[in-house]
């Protein structure tokens, strides 16, 4: 594609108008859902509606505004006010809300409200059946668990802070206070992996003997997911941290889900030894030429008997040969433990699902930390507002991923997410939305995703 052709294609991209069209297509009742949230403010002193403030926070994220002051400066335009008025449905909107107004609202708003809003969005996508082909083995929705650190402080930030002691370069011990979160992502297809649930890892009070941890947070999160999505067929995925018999029991026996966890001998030593013993004999099944590397896979079902376990433990392994930077041959090996019965027919699909978890975990949080969202940036020092800013980022990411999956110009122009976000900001600041654009946004249309 020539430079002239690229310029021509870029002109066809309507930016913020297309973003609004995609959001309206998938979530036609989004404004109503936002207004249904419990507003914590005094109505007598309220100038802006909940939709004004929520949509402004969403625009901050998708337009790549890393700080509240940056948003305040870039959004202070008549075109921005007019577009926000259209998005929120508040015809009395005359000015963009100040970032202090947004923070005050988020300090008072219960995080359960935004979690409920996300639940309605995810439920709408699942019921729409557009992503049914993305289910694992044609049945299971893949739920990937992963935790990450958000904010770090040298001094105690609040009573809920986690604490760790580190040694400095000069050998002195230094206390660090931090906030951590556990995220459950649902895989809708290869390009759309969105937030399903969030559990903040935090201490209930100051000076407790045992701190909160990722495993305990995962137990609380799975309980919430089961409550919110009672009949959803799920396969839980995670790293070796979750590959313990009590956690597997929780998934399979209590919630009636399947699981697929990374297997390491440091976590399940007897299981690993049992599988190696089976491999040395003739009881494993071997299959060659799998995946793009044309590697070799081994699997054995019901290895739990050798490991003296009661929970169902089917083990599969995939390895392939490659070369390192110096040109020397090396073997890359992966191993998983699953409740799913492994066969020659489903072997490759389970391997791809297991390998995809690592990519989703690393790229997902890496994009949110270092990409357009910068989730580690502290938008407010208030604990409640911090949680709500994080949840709004996840809601924004749902809309952004759907927009990116639909946008036909990104692949043609080989456009990065950062440049796409900059294009949204440019159109939000410079584009006057016409009545023709409004008709385009609201009309019934078919949205095809890449």
C-alpha positions as semicolon CSV with decimal commas, in nm:
position;residue;x (nm);y (nm);z (nm)
1;X;0,000;0,000;0,000
2;X;0,141;0,340;-0,104
3;X;0,152;0,647;0,122
4;X;-0,125;0,807;-0,084
5;X;-0,346;0,500;-0,044
6;X;-0,278;0,499;0,332
7;X;-0,386;0,863;0,361
8;X;-0,703;0,783;0,167
9;X;-0,786;0,487;0,391
10;X;-0,721;0,689;0,707
11;X;-0,976;0,948;0,593
12;X;-1,240;0,673;0,580
13;X;-1,182;0,596;0,949
14;X;-1,437;0,798;1,147
15;X;-1,254;0,750;1,476
16;X;-1,476;0,832;1,773
17;X;-1,794;0,795;1,562
18;X;-1,700;0,437;1,472
19;X;-1,612;0,370;1,837
20;X;-1,958;0,492;1,943
21;X;-2,122;0,281;1,672
22;X;-1,948;-0,039;1,791
23;X;-2,031;0,039;2,157
24;X;-2,395;0,103;2,067
25;X;-2,415;-0,214;1,859
26;X;-2,298;-0,446;2,136
27;X;-2,440;-0,254;2,434
28;X;-2,748;-0,066;2,319
29;X;-2,868;-0,019;2,678
30;X;-2,532;0,094;2,821
31;X;-2,662;0,440;2,920
32;X;-2,957;0,285;3,104
33;X;-2,729;0,038;3,283
34;X;-2,508;0,324;3,405
35;X;-2,808;0,525;3,527
36;X;-2,935;0,219;3,717
37;X;-2,626;0,224;3,942
38;X;-2,680;0,360;4,295
39;X;-2,567;0,723;4,284
40;X;-2,393;0,804;4,615
41;X;-2,411;1,182;4,569
42;X;-2,663;1,428;4,711
43;X;-2,908;1,508;4,426
44;X;-2,935;1,868;4,544
45;X;-2,567;1,928;4,469
46;X;-2,538;1,722;4,151
47;X;-2,454;1,892;3,821
48;X;-2,334;1,597;3,614
49;X;-2,513;1,267;3,559
50;X;-2,352;0,928;3,618
51;X;-2,335;0,878;3,241
52;X;-2,141;1,206;3,202
53;X;-1,876;1,095;3,449
54;X;-1,860;0,729;3,343
55;X;-1,828;0,807;2,973
56;X;-1,563;1,071;3,045
57;X;-1,359;0,811;3,236
58;X;-1,402;0,563;2,949
59;X;-1,287;0,826;2,698
60;X;-0,986;0,905;2,918
61;X;-0,879;0,542;2,891
62;X;-0,946;0,470;2,525
63;X;-0,788;0,802;2,418
64;X;-0,470;0,715;2,607
65;X;-0,481;0,993;2,866
66;X;-0,243;0,868;3,134
67;X;-0,318;1,128;3,400
68;X;-0,621;1,326;3,515
69;X;-0,449;1,657;3,436
70;X;-0,367;1,543;3,083
71;X;-0,732;1,452;3,032
72;X;-0,844;1,788;3,174
73;X;-0,621;1,978;2,932
74;X;-0,695;1,778;2,615
75;X;-1,072;1,742;2,669
76;X;-1,136;2,114;2,723
77;X;-1,284;2,179;2,377
78;X;-1,633;2,256;2,247
79;X;-1,626;1,951;2,018
80;X;-1,545;1,727;2,317
81;X;-1,837;1,871;2,514
82;X;-2,074;1,816;2,221
83;X;-1,960;1,454;2,172
84;X;-1,982;1,372;2,544
85;X;-2,331;1,526;2,547
86;X;-2,431;1,288;2,268
87;X;-2,272;0,984;2,432
88;X;-2,417;1,044;2,779
89;X;-2,758;1,162;2,661
90;X;-2,745;1,466;2,895
91;X;-2,865;1,756;2,679
92;X;-2,798;2,002;2,964
93;X;-2,423;1,934;2,962
94;X;-2,242;2,265;2,911
95;X;-1,889;2,190;3,035
96;X;-1,662;1,888;3,071
97;X;-1,657;1,772;3,434
98;X;-1,345;1,867;3,630
99;X;-1,121;1,576;3,723
100;X;-1,178;1,652;4,092
101;X;-1,552;1,604;4,030
102;X;-1,483;1,264;3,873
103;X;-1,256;1,161;4,161
104;X;-1,510;1,273;4,422
105;X;-1,775;1,060;4,250
106;X;-1,544;0,757;4,237
107;X;-1,451;0,800;4,604
108;X;-1,819;0,759;4,698
109;X;-1,932;0,504;4,436
110;X;-1,940;0,140;4,546
111;X;-1,708;-0,080;4,331
112;X;-1,995;-0,332;4,324
113;X;-2,181;-0,091;4,093
114;X;-1,909;-0,099;3,827
115;X;-1,868;-0,475;3,874
116;X;-2,243;-0,507;3,811
117;X;-2,213;-0,291;3,499
118;X;-1,935;-0,514;3,366
119;X;-2,145;-0,823;3,442
120;X;-2,430;-0,688;3,227
121;X;-2,186;-0,618;2,943
122;X;-2,026;-0,965;2,954
123;X;-2,365;-1,138;2,987
124;X;-2,488;-0,946;2,683
125;X;-2,189;-1,064;2,477
126;X;-2,232;-1,428;2,583
127;X;-2,606;-1,427;2,515
128;X;-2,547;-1,268;2,174
129;X;-2,382;-1,599;2,068
130;X;-2,146;-1,412;1,834
131;X;-1,848;-1,561;2,017
132;X;-1,973;-1,919;2,054
133;X;-1,711;-2,044;1,809
134;X;-1,440;-1,925;2,047
135;X;-1,538;-2,182;2,311
136;X;-1,289;-2,454;2,396
137;X;-1,386;-2,796;2,254
138;X;-1,707;-2,631;2,135
139;X;-1,841;-2,610;2,491
140;X;-1,624;-2,445;2,758
141;X;-1,557;-2,076;2,810
142;X;-1,192;-2,036;2,908
143;X;-1,145;-1,831;3,226
144;X;-0,783;-1,732;3,289
145;X;-0,668;-1,631;3,637
146;X;-0,374;-1,396;3,683
147;X;-0,257;-1,157;3,953
148;X;-0,044;-0,845;3,929
149;X;0,082;-0,560;4,142
150;X;-0,076;-0,218;4,092
151;X;0,068;0,044;4,326
152;X;0,379;0,054;4,545
153;X;0,451;0,291;4,834
154;X;0,749;0,349;5,062
155;X;0,513;0,447;5,342
156;X;0,188;0,286;5,455
157;X;-0,090;0,404;5,226
158;X;-0,392;0,255;5,406
159;X;-0,492;-0,022;5,648
160;X;-0,552;-0,258;5,354
161;X;-0,195;-0,239;5,219
162;X;0,004;-0,557;5,171
163;X;0,359;-0,540;5,304
164;X;0,687;-0,698;5,196
165;X;1,043;-0,651;5,322
166;X;1,318;-0,612;5,062
167;X;1,692;-0,573;5,095
168;X;1,847;-0,261;4,942
169;X;2,182;-0,253;4,760
170;X;2,361;-0,166;5,083
171;X;2,208;-0,468;5,261
172;X;1,954;-0,279;5,469
173;X;1,598;-0,408;5,508
174;X;1,327;-0,183;5,364
175;X;0,951;-0,224;5,393
176;X;0,741;-0,177;5,081
177;X;0,364;-0,134;5,087
178;X;0,164;-0,231;4,783
179;X;-0,177;-0,310;4,634
180;X;-0,237;-0,617;4,421
181;X;-0,527;-0,744;4,212
182;X;-0,641;-1,082;4,078
183;X;-0,812;-1,073;3,742
184;X;-1,029;-1,337;3,571
185;X;-1,029;-1,297;3,192
186;X;-1,277;-1,468;2,963
187;X;-1,154;-1,570;2,617
188;X;-1,421;-1,478;2,361
189;X;-1,194;-1,543;2,063
190;X;-0,824;-1,516;1,975
191;X;-0,844;-1,136;1,954
192;X;-1,097;-1,055;2,228
193;X;-1,002;-1,146;2,585
194;X;-1,188;-0,933;2,838
195;X;-1,232;-0,893;3,212
196;X;-1,493;-1,120;3,370
197;X;-1,419;-1,064;3,738
198;X;-1,184;-0,878;3,972
199;X;-1,073;-0,948;4,326
200;X;-0,851;-0,702;4,510
201;X;-0,584;-0,872;4,720
202;X;-0,574;-0,672;5,041
203;X;-0,560;-0,707;5,417
204;X;-0,887;-0,663;5,603
205;X;-0,723;-0,454;5,873
206;X;-0,388;-0,334;6,001
207;X;-0,141;-0,556;6,192
208;X;-0,282;-0,898;6,104
209;X;-0,071;-1,212;6,150
210;X;-0,131;-1,352;5,800
211;X;-0,161;-1,140;5,487
212;X;-0,409;-1,192;5,205
213;X;-0,272;-1,392;4,911
214;X;-0,351;-1,481;4,551
215;X;-0,491;-1,827;4,630
216;X;-0,739;-1,692;4,887
217;X;-0,836;-1,414;4,647
218;X;-0,891;-1,677;4,375
219;X;-1,128;-1,871;4,602
220;X;-1,332;-1,555;4,665
221;X;-1,330;-1,467;4,296
222;X;-1,447;-1,812;4,181
223;X;-1,733;-1,793;4,432
224;X;-1,844;-1,460;4,280
225;X;-1,815;-1,594;3,924
226;X;-2,029;-1,898;4,012
227;X;-2,290;-1,669;4,168
228;X;-2,298;-1,435;3,866
229;X;-2,275;-1,703;3,593
230;X;-2,444;-2,008;3,746
231;X;-2,492;-2,215;3,431
232;X;-2,189;-2,105;3,230
233;X;-1,972;-2,406;3,128
234;X;-1,621;-2,302;3,231
235;X;-1,266;-2,430;3,204
236;X;-1,046;-2,250;3,459
237;X;-0,687;-2,187;3,351
238;X;-0,392;-2,070;3,555
239;X;-0,025;-2,119;3,628
240;X;0,130;-2,383;3,855
241;X;0,027;-2,187;4,165
242;X;-0,327;-2,326;4,126
243;X;-0,220;-2,685;4,052
244;X;-0,310;-2,815;4,398
245;X;-0,566;-3,081;4,483
246;X;-0,780;-2,856;4,711
247;X;-0,810;-2,593;4,437
248;X;-0,889;-2,856;4,174
249;X;-1,158;-2,998;4,404
250;X;-1,305;-2,650;4,434
251;X;-1,328;-2,614;4,055
252;X;-1,456;-2,960;3,967
253;X;-1,658;-3,088;4,264
254;X;-1,801;-2,771;4,414
255;X;-1,855;-2,559;4,102
256;X;-1,869;-2,840;3,840
257;X;-1,613;-2,675;3,613
258;X;-1,314;-2,817;3,428
259;X;-0,957;-2,698;3,477
260;X;-0,630;-2,673;3,283
261;X;-0,326;-2,570;3,488
262;X;0,044;-2,552;3,415
263;X;0,221;-2,851;3,572
264;X;0,560;-2,818;3,741
265;X;0,738;-3,078;3,950
266;X;0,798;-2,816;4,218
267;X;0,418;-2,809;4,268
268;X;0,319;-3,172;4,201
269;X;0,641;-3,373;4,232
270;X;0,481;-3,719;4,262
271;X;0,256;-3,648;3,966
272;X;0,553;-3,547;3,752
273;X;0,747;-3,857;3,854
274;X;0,445;-4,075;3,779
275;X;0,404;-3,926;3,433
276;X;0,776;-3,973;3,353
277;X;0,749;-4,337;3,466
278;X;0,449;-4,388;3,237
279;X;0,638;-4,220;2,949
280;X;0,928;-4,460;2,992
281;X;0,688;-4,749;2,934
282;X;0,418;-4,795;2,674
283;X;0,117;-4,650;2,853
284;X;0,147;-4,295;2,717
285;X;0,012;-4,190;2,381
286;X;0,250;-4,000;2,155
287;X;0,152;-3,783;1,861
288;X;0,385;-3,598;1,623
289;X;0,353;-3,300;1,389
290;X;0,135;-3,084;1,614
291;X;0,091;-2,704;1,609
292;X;0,290;-2,470;1,385
293;X;0,625;-2,601;1,521
294;X;0,531;-2,960;1,423
295;X;0,628;-3,073;1,771
296;X;0,557;-3,392;1,965
297;X;0,298;-3,441;2,238
298;X;0,261;-3,708;2,506
299;X;-0,040;-3,765;2,727
300;X;-0,172;-4,003;2,989
301;X;-0,511;-3,995;3,159
302;X;-0,576;-4,066;3,529
303;X;-0,220;-4,026;3,652
304;X;-0,362;-3,941;3,995
305;X;-0,349;-4,307;4,095
306;X;0,032;-4,309;4,074
307;X;0,053;-3,976;4,256
308;X;-0,172;-4,108;4,536
309;X;-0,430;-3,837;4,472
310;X;-0,809;-3,854;4,461
311;X;-0,879;-3,570;4,218
312;X;-0,883;-3,647;3,844
313;X;-0,543;-3,558;3,698
314;X;-0,480;-3,605;3,327
315;X;-0,132;-3,495;3,217
316;X;-0,018;-3,382;2,873
317;X;0,318;-3,260;2,750
318;X;0,425;-3,080;2,434
319;X;0,781;-3,027;2,314
320;X;0,948;-2,895;2,002
321;X;1,298;-2,824;1,882
322;X;1,424;-2,474;1,808
323;X;1,749;-2,276;1,804
324;X;1,872;-2,019;2,052
325;X;2,040;-1,686;1,965
326;X;2,373;-1,858;1,914
327;X;2,225;-2,112;1,673
328;X;2,241;-2,405;1,914
329;X;1,955;-2,655;1,927
330;X;1,729;-2,647;2,231
331;X;1,413;-2,826;2,339
332;X;1,115;-2,619;2,452
333;X;0,882;-2,820;2,675
334;X;0,538;-2,748;2,824
335;X;0,335;-2,963;3,062
336;X;-0,023;-2,928;3,185
337;X;-0,260;-3,099;3,425
338;X;-0,630;-3,112;3,342
339;X;-0,962;-3,264;3,441
340;X;-1,049;-3,296;3,071
341;X;-1,010;-3,643;2,922
342;X;-0,733;-3,611;2,662
343;X;-0,773;-3,789;2,328
344;X;-0,600;-3,775;1,991
345;X;-0,888;-3,566;1,862
346;X;-0,879;-3,290;2,125
347;X;-0,504;-3,301;2,205
348;X;-0,393;-3,014;1,979
349;X;-0,678;-2,785;2,086
350;X;-0,597;-2,835;2,455
351;X;-0,227;-2,767;2,386
352;X;-0,310;-2,443;2,203
353;X;-0,538;-2,338;2,490
354;X;-0,264;-2,410;2,744
355;X;0,000;-2,219;2,552
356;X;-0,240;-1,933;2,481
357;X;-0,287;-1,873;2,855
358;X;0,075;-1,762;2,896
359;X;0,051;-1,523;2,602
360;X;-0,277;-1,374;2,723
361;X;-0,146;-1,326;3,078
362;X;0,174;-1,155;2,970
363;X;0,036;-0,947;2,684
364;X;-0,283;-0,856;2,869
365;X;-0,135;-0,697;3,180
366;X;0,170;-0,574;2,987
367;X;-0,057;-0,379;2,750
368;X;-0,257;-0,237;3,040
369;X;0,056;-0,138;3,232
370;X;0,275;-0,006;2,951
371;X;0,024;0,064;2,674
372;X;-0,256;0,318;2,656
373;X;-0,406;0,258;3,003
374;X;-0,107;0,275;3,241
375;X;-0,298;0,104;3,524
376;X;-0,003;0,157;3,760
377;X;-0,050;0,534;3,743
378;X;-0,216;0,662;4,062
379;X;-0,520;0,868;3,954
380;X;-0,635;0,906;4,314
381;X;-0,491;0,827;4,658
382;X;-0,833;0,729;4,790
383;X;-0,860;0,348;4,819
384;X;-1,218;0,330;4,690
385;X;-1,144;0,560;4,396
386;X;-0,835;0,351;4,312
387;X;-1,054;0,041;4,280
388;X;-1,312;0,223;4,069
389;X;-1,046;0,365;3,835
390;X;-0,918;0,010;3,783
391;X;-1,269;-0,127;3,714
392;X;-1,339;0,157;3,470
393;X;-1,019;0,064;3,287
394;X;-1,147;-0,294;3,248
395;X;-1,483;-0,167;3,118
396;X;-1,302;0,066;2,877
397;X;-1,087;-0,224;2,761
398;X;-1,397;-0,429;2,674
399;X;-1,517;-0,150;2,445
400;X;-1,170;-0,091;2,301
401;X;-1,109;-0,458;2,222
402;X;-1,441;-0,485;2,038
403;X;-1,358;-0,168;1,844
404;X;-1,010;-0,299;1,754
405;X;-1,151;-0,638;1,650
406;X;-1,405;-0,466;1,423
407;X;-1,192;-0,186;1,276
408;X;-1,108;-0,288;0,917
409;X;-0,842;-0,018;0,876
410;X;-0,604;-0,124;1,154
411;X;-0,491;-0,445;0,983
412;X;-0,467;-0,281;0,640
413;X;-0,259;0,011;0,769
414;X;-0,065;-0,206;1,020
415;X;-0,161;0,048;1,282
416;X;-0,055;0,003;1,645
417;X;-0,298;0,026;1,937
418;X;-0,120;0,341;2,051
419;X;-0,172;0,510;1,714
420;X;-0,534;0,394;1,707
421;X;-0,585;0,549;2,051
422;X;-0,420;0,872;1,932
423;X;-0,658;0,871;1,635
424;X;-0,956;0,842;1,871
425;X;-0,827;1,140;2,070
426;X;-0,770;1,342;1,754
427;X;-1,122;1,274;1,625
428;X;-1,277;1,334;1,970
429;X;-1,110;1,676;1,989
430;X;-1,150;1,779;1,626
431;X;-1,462;1,610;1,488
432;X;-1,803;1,774;1,499
433;X;-2,060;1,495;1,519
434;X;-2,338;1,557;1,265
435;X;-2,695;1,429;1,250
436;X;-2,581;1,190;0,978
437;X;-2,324;1,050;1,223
438;X;-2,597;1,008;1,486
439;X;-2,807;0,806;1,240
440;X;-2,500;0,595;1,156
441;X;-2,436;0,527;1,527
442;X;-2,796;0,434;1,609
443;X;-2,898;0,238;1,301
444;X;-2,914;-0,141;1,308
445;X;-2,607;-0,283;1,141
446;X;-2,409;-0,605;1,132
447;X;-2,065;-0,581;1,294
448;X;-1,808;-0,829;1,167
449;X;-1,510;-0,899;1,393
450;X;-1,164;-0,997;1,268
